[in-house]
């Protein structure tokens, strides 16, 4: 069967790569999520358990039929169906004759004789099934053979989006009912699904997930409408020119740029598979860099590999070019859920992205998690409490973080991309950046779309967030851009923030009790500005409060008050920076008997040594480095 992206020619190389990474037994479960013609799944059918899926019935029917073929005996039928079909000249002038041949239309998919023979084959197979003369396996096997038979005499260039205006020599041959069996028996019954992978991925228990999604915006439902109608046998209303059935139900978001990026993130997050393989190529809508970034988020980084396989791509005289084509096979071994961390798309000063595991390991499990100085939300996004509260006194930053929950992710990305294109934003283009920044700042408050600000931030100096006293964005131009690593962060972050129950507040933390209830089931994480370091958010010159000795004392008193109320608190803070010691912090820790966990060089900001601590007002049996300062 001629099929776009068919892996028949490289299935052996894919199989070899999978065997190289995974120890496969007879009970191993391989899930071929975009099975197409089933080339990869078929190569494993005699080795382990196989599950196939595709959103086209013609694809799953063909794949299942070829895999189950050798188990079909046609015992109830009592004769060989291939000999029967090929020994007769019976024709039926049914739907295919009237719709896809000159016999009843101007369409030239099949000759009149071949179309009438197809109607006879299809009607006979259906009658045998209704009369219980063939099993479900035998039914799908015969339909798979019919698909192959039609493909061999169809008057097309390989797909069915259109027919040729002149008869190809192959189309003028009389159709034969061909046998597609490879005479190899499957080790187990084949499990079959015909659905969108994103709707069933959580329900499929498997060890190996093999993904071979569409690479471009070519919709398979449009290209194989005739075969879909052949399998469904439902005589649909068709378009006047091509004879295509409605493809609405068959349309796939995997063929839409950015939607495919979003879907891959979801699949990697939700699959139960321990081993993930992805076939893609260098002409696809997703870049190699994006795939690597998103796979490393959910997989063990040291296991990631990209295998490059040269292949010959079909080209006609219109599409021929000198670009080399490569098939990539990506692999990663998935992490355990508690080892997966998400990063904010905002490059926020003081980000705790690198120490999330330490924070999570030493936190107490509670119903409500309160991220008091939310910032880029790298901490709160990685907690699984029933309720999560984000707070930041900077209402603009709060609105930025909230926007990833508020807006549909695909619409967000396309909005930002269009704004970037319209403003001419590009890496290092200072003039375009300043013009875009000035345009945003000139808008009245009601017209300032927060997504504009996010786009501008991406092209600013170190992608930092700075405002003047009038709350105008005033960071200078930079040499960064909206790259695929940021896209990967944004997509994962946006999905998770929509899935969690997050409440957003913009208040002075001192007043936090006015906005949310605090009790013993609340865990409070505080990551305030550090007195020994200064950032653009805490210098007191940006329309927001700075940070000094008095505010530090206020913080200490606040945590002491929470301790009296038996509310567990974790504080991130700096003990020493550039040789300067925070003696007030030491005294406060010792006076209250709080636990202090030194983080050493974990963060490592720009090579500047500083001693960071996690300070806890509660006992935690898992703390290994608990100590007081003498």
N, C-alpha and C positions, 0 to 999 in steps of 0.2 A: 504494500500500500504506500503510495506516494504521500508523504505527510511532512509539513513544515517542521524543521527541527528534529526530524527523526534521528535517533541515536544508533540505528542499526549498524552503521559502519564503524562506530567507536565503542559499541557496547562491551566488547571484550576488554578494552583498555579501562573503561569505567569499572568493570567487574574486578579487574586486576588491582586497581587502586583501592577499592573497597576492601578486598581481601588483605591488602597490605596494612590497612589501618584497624581492622576489626577481626576478632576471633569469632568465626561463624560456626554455629552448630545447627543441627536439624531443627531445633526449637527457636532459633533466632528469628525475629520478626522484622522483615524489611517492608517499609511502606513507600511505594512509588506514588507520590502525591499528584503528579502531573503525568500520568502514564502514557498518554498519546497512544501510539501503536503497541506499547508494552515491551519495547526492545530490551530495556534494562531489567524490568521485572521478570520477563521470560527467561533471561539468562540465569536467574536465581531460583526458578520454580522447582527444580529438582534438588535444591541444596537446603532450603529453609522455608519457613512460612512467609507467604507473600500477601500483601494487601495492595490493591490498586485503586486509584481514584482519578477521575477527570470530570470536568463539568460538561463534557460532550458525551452523549449516549453512544454515538458512533465510535468514539475512541475507546471507552471502557468495554463496549461489546466486542470490538476487534481484539483488544488486548486479552480479555478474558477468554474469548473463543480460541485464540491460538494457544493459550496456556493450558486450557482444559481439553484440547482436541484429542490427545492420545488416550483419554479416559472414556471417550464416547464410543459405544458399541452399536448403537441403533438396534438393540435387541427387540424392543417393542415394535419398531417400524418393520422389521423383518426383511429388509433389503438395503443395499448400498445406495444412499441418496445421490451420490455423485454419478454413479452409473445410470441411475434413473433420469436425472436431469439432462445429462449429456447424450442420452439415447433417444430423446424426444425432440420434436420441433414445435411443441405446443406454445402458443402465444396467447396473452391476455391483454386486451387494449384497455388497460386500467389507468391509474393516476400517473405513472411514469410515462406511459405512452402519450397521454394527453398533455402533460405538463413539460416534459423535458426532451421531447423529440418533435420533429416537424409533423408528426402524425396528428397532433392537436394544438400545436403552437408554432411560433417562429423560432423557438429555441433549438439549439443544435448540440446539446450535451451528449445525446445518444442517437444512433440511427433509429428509425422507426422499428425495425426488426429487433434490435437489441433492447430497446425500451420495452417492447411487448414481452420479450423473454424475461426481462427483469421483473415485470409485473407477475408473470407466471411463477417464477422462482419465489418471489416474496409471498404471494397469496398461498402457495402450496405449503411453504414452511409454517406460515401462521395457522393454517388448517391442521397440520400435523400436531402442532402444540395444543390447539383447542381440543383435539380429539385424543389427547394424552398418548400419542404415538411416539413422542420424543420427550426427553427430560429437559430440564432447564439448561443444563450444560450443553446438551446436543442442540438445543434451540439457538443458544448464543454462538456455538461453534459454526452452525450453518449460516447464521447471519454474518459472522466474520468472514466466512468464505465468499458470501455474496458481495460484501464490501470489496474484497480483493478482486473479484470477477468484474465488477463495475469499473474499478479503477483501471483495469487493463484495457478497457475499450472506451473510456470516456474521452470526449473531444474537448479536452482542456489542456492548459499548460501545466497542469499538476494539481491545481486547486480549483474550487468550483465557484469562485466569485464571479466568473464570467466564462463563456464558452468561446471556442474558436469560430471564426466566421467562415472558414473553409474546413472541409473534412480532413483530419489527420489520417494518415494511413492506418494507424493502430485502431482508430475509431471505426474503420470500415470492416474490420474483421468480425466474424461472428463470435458472440460471447460464449465462453465456456464456463461451466461451474467448476472452479478450481479448488483444490484441497490445500489448506495452509498448514496442515499438521507437520510438526518437525519430528514426530515419533518419539518424543521424550515425555515421560509421565511426571506430573507434578508430585512433589513429596507430600503435600497437604492440599486440601481443598482451597481454592483461591477465594479470598474475601474481596468483595467488590463494592465500591461506592461510586455514585455519580452525583457529585455535589461540588460546591465551592470549598476549597480546602480550608479557607479561613473560618468556615462555619462548623467544621467537624474536627479540626486539629486536636482539640482538647479531649475528644472522645476516642481517639485512635491510640491504643497502647502499642508501642513498637520500640524496637532497639535501634533500628537504623532508619533515618528519614532521608529519602532521596528526592531532591527537588529539581525539576527541569521546567521552569515556568517559561512563558513567552518572553522573548528578548526585546521585542519592539511593540509598536502600537498596532500591529496586525491582529485583527480579531479573528480567532479561529472559527467562531460560530458563523461568520460571514463566508469564510473560505471553504467550509465543509457543510453548508446548509443542505445540500442535496443528499449527502450521506446520512445526515441527522434525520431527514425526512424518511429515508429508506429504512432506518432502524425503528423510528417511532411509528411509522405506518399510519399516520393520523390525517393524511390528506389536508394539509393546512391551506389557508389563503396565502397566495404568493404574490410577489411583486410582478409588475407587468413586463419588465425588461429581463432581469436575470432569473426570475422564477424563484427567488429566495423566500423562504419562510421568514417570519419575524424572528429576529435574532436577539431581541431584548433579554430574554431569559438566559441566553447563552453568553451575553457580554461579560467580559472579565476585566476587573480592575487591574489585573496583572499586566494588561497591555496598555496601561496608562502611566505616563511618566509621573513620578512622585507618589502616585497611589501604589505602585509596585514597591517603592521604598518602604512605605508605611506597612504594607502587607507582609513583607519579609520580616520586619521587626516583630510583628505580631506572631508569625509562625514560629520564629526562633524562641520567642518568649513562652509560648504555650505548648510546644511539643513535648511529649514524654520521652522522646528519643534521646539516647545517650550519644549517638554518633550522627552527625549531620553532614550530608553531601549536597552540594549545589552545582548544577551544570549551568554555565552562562558563557557568553562570549564577548569579545572586545567590540562588537557592534551594538551591544545591548544598551537599554536606557539607564541601567544602574552601572556606575563606574566600579572598577576593580577596587578603588580606594574605599568607596562606600561599603561594599560587601565585606571587605576586610574589617572595617571599623565596627560594623554591626555584628559580625560573627564573633569578633573578639569580646564584645560586651557580654554575650551569652555563653561563650565557650572559653576553654582554657587557652590562654594566649600561646603557650608553648606548643600546643597541638595544632594550631592553625597552619594550613598549607594550601597553596594554590598551584595546581598542576596544569601546565599549559600543553594542550594537544592541538597540533596543526590539523586543519581539515579543509576539504574542498567545498566551498559554498556554491550553491546553484546561482548562476547569474545569466541573464539574457543580455542582448546587445545594448539595452538601455541602461541596465544597472551595473554593467561591468566597469571595474576600476582597478587600480593597482594596489589598493590597500590589502595587506595580508590579514587573513582571518584566523582567529585562534579560538578554540573551545577551551574554556577554563573549567576545571573541576576543583571547587573549593571544599575544604574539609575542616571541621572543628569538632572536638569532643566537648559536649555541653557541661557547664558547671552545675553544681547543686544550686538550688534556688537561693539558699542563704549566702552564696558566694557571688551572686549577681548584684552589681551596684549600678546606679543610674547617676548621670552627671547633668548638671544644669547647662543649657545652651548659653548662659551668660557667664562671661569670664570675670567672676566677681572676686575682688581683692579679699584675701583671707579665706578662700574656699577650702572646705574640709573634705573635698572629694578624695584625697589620697589617704585619709585616715578614717573613712567611714567604718571599716571593719573593726577598728579599735573602739570607736564610739558605740557601735551596735553591740559589740561583745560585752561592754561594761555597763550598758543601760539596763534598766529594769523593765520587764514587760508590763505594760499598763494599757488600759482602755483608751486613754487619750494622750497623745504626744503633742507637746507644745513647743514649737520652734520659735523662741522668743525674739531672737535677732535673725530673722529668716534669711535675709540677703538673697543669694542665688538659689537657696532651698536645696542645697546638696545633701543636707542631713535629713530634713523632714521627709523628703521624697523617698528615702530608703528605709522608712519605718513602716510597720504593718499594723499599727494600732487601728482600732475601729474608727477612731476620730483623730484627725490631725489638724492642728491649728497653726497656720502660718501668720507671723506678725513681723512687720518691719515699720519703723517710724517714717522711712522714706516711702511716701505713698506712690511715687512713680515706679520705684522698683517693685513694690507690691503689685501695682497694676500690670507690670511686665510679666511677673511670674503668674499672676492670675489669668493673663491672656492665653497661656498655653492650655489652661483648662477650659476657658470660655469659647475659644474659636475651634472650629473643625480643623484638624491638622492639615489636611490637603488644601483647604481654602487659605489657611495661614501661609503655607509655603508658596502657593501660587501668587498670593497678594504681595509677599515680600519679593519674589522673583520679578514680578511685573514692575514694582516700584524701583528695584535696582536697575532694571533695563531702562525704564523711563528716565531715571535720573543720571544714567550713564556711570553708575558707581562701578569701580573696578579697583583692583589692588594698586595702591600707590598713586591714584589719580586725585591729587589734592584739590584741584579746582572743582571737579564734580562733587567731591565729598563736601566741601564748604558750601556749595550751592544747595545741595540737598539738606544739609544741616540748617542753613539759613531759612530755607523754605519751610521746614518743619517748625522752627522757632517762631516764624512769622504768623503761623496759623492761630486763630483764636482757640481757646481751650476746648470748645465743643467740636472743633474740626480736627483736632490732633488724634489721629488713629495711632494707637500704641504700637501697631505693627510697623508703621513708618519708623518709629524710634528704634525698634529692634533692628531693622535693616541698616539704619545709619550707624548704630553701635558696632555692627559687624565690620565696618570699614574704618573705624576710628582707631586711635592709638591704643594698641594692646587690647582693643575691644573693651575699654574701661568705661564706667558710668560716672559722668561728672556733670554737675549743674552749677549755674551761678545762683546768686541770691534771688533772682527772678524765676528760678526753675527752668531757665533755658539750658538746653544741652550744649555744653561748651568744650567737649573733648576735642583735641586736635586730630588731624588726619593721620592715618596709619598705613601699614602695608599688609594688613590682613584682609580677609574677604569671607564670603559665605561659602566655605569649602565643604567637602563631603563629610569631614569629621564632625563639623558643627551640625550638619544636616542629620547625621546619625544620632547625635546627642539630642537634638530637638525632637526628633520623631519618637525616640524611646521615652524621653522625659514627658512629652505631651500625652502619650498613651497612658503612662502610669499615673500621671496627675489627674487624668479623667477617670481612672478606675478607682482611685482612692477617695475617701470622704474627707475632703480638705476644706476648711473654713479659712477665709482670708480676713486679716485685721491689719490696720495701719494705725498704731497707737504707740505712745511712750510705754515702754514695758512696765514702768511703775504703776500704770493704770490698767494693767492687763486684766485684773479681776473684774473690771467694769464691763468687759466684753465677753468673757467666757468663765464658766464655773471652774473652780479649782478645788480638788479634793485629793484623797489618798490614791485615787485611781488615775491621777494625772502625773505624767512624767514631763519634767521641764528641762529643756536643753537651752543653754545660754552661750552664745558666741558673740560677745560684745566687741567693740573696738578695743584694741590693746593700748594701754597707756604708754608702753615703751616703743610703739610703732605708730606711724601715721599714714593714713590712706586718704583718698579723695572724698571718702564718705564720712570721715570723723575729724576733719580739721576745723570745723565750725565756720567755714566760709561758703558753704554751698546751700544755705537756706535751711540746714538741719543742725541739730545739736552736735557739738564737738565732743571731746572726751578729755577729762582732766582728773586731778586728784579727788576733787569733791564728788564727781560722778562715779569714780571708782568706789569711794566709800559708800555712796548711795547703793551701788550694786551689791556690795558686801552685806549691807543692812537688809536689802531685799531678800537675798538668799537666806540670811539668818531667820528672817520672818517666815519664809517658806518652810524652813527646817522646823520651826516651832509648830507649824501647821501639819507637819509630817508629810510634806509634799517633796518627793525625791527630785533633786536637781543635779544636773551635770553642767559644769562650767569649763569652757575652753579658754585658756588664758596663757600669757607669757610670763615666765619667771625671770628670764635673763635675755637681754638683747644687746649685742655689741659691747659686752662687758659690763653693762649696767644691770644691777640686781634690783628686783622689785621686793624690797624688804617688807613693805606693808602687806603684800600678798602672803609672804612667808608667815608673818606674825598672825594674820587672820586665819590661815589654815591650821596652824598649831594651836591657836587659842580655842578653836571650835572642834578640834579633833577630826577634821575632814580628811578624807582619803585623797592622795595626790598620785596620779599616774604619770610619770615622765614619759614623753613621747620621743625624746632624743632627736635624731636627725630624720625622722619620718617625713616631715614636710619639706625641708630643704628648699627654702625660698631663695632663689638667685645666689646661692652660695653663701648667704649671710647666716652665720650660726645664731640660733636662738633656741632657748629651752622652753618648749611648749608643754603644758600640763593639761590633763583632764582632772578636774577637782570634783569630788562627789560628796554629798552630804548624807550618804547612806552606806550601809555595809553591803558588800558584794562578795560572795564566796569565790567568784571566779577571778578576782583581782590578784594578780601575782606580784605586782610591784608596789603594793600599798606601803606608804611610809609617812613619817612626819619629818619635818626639817628641824634639825638640831641647831 
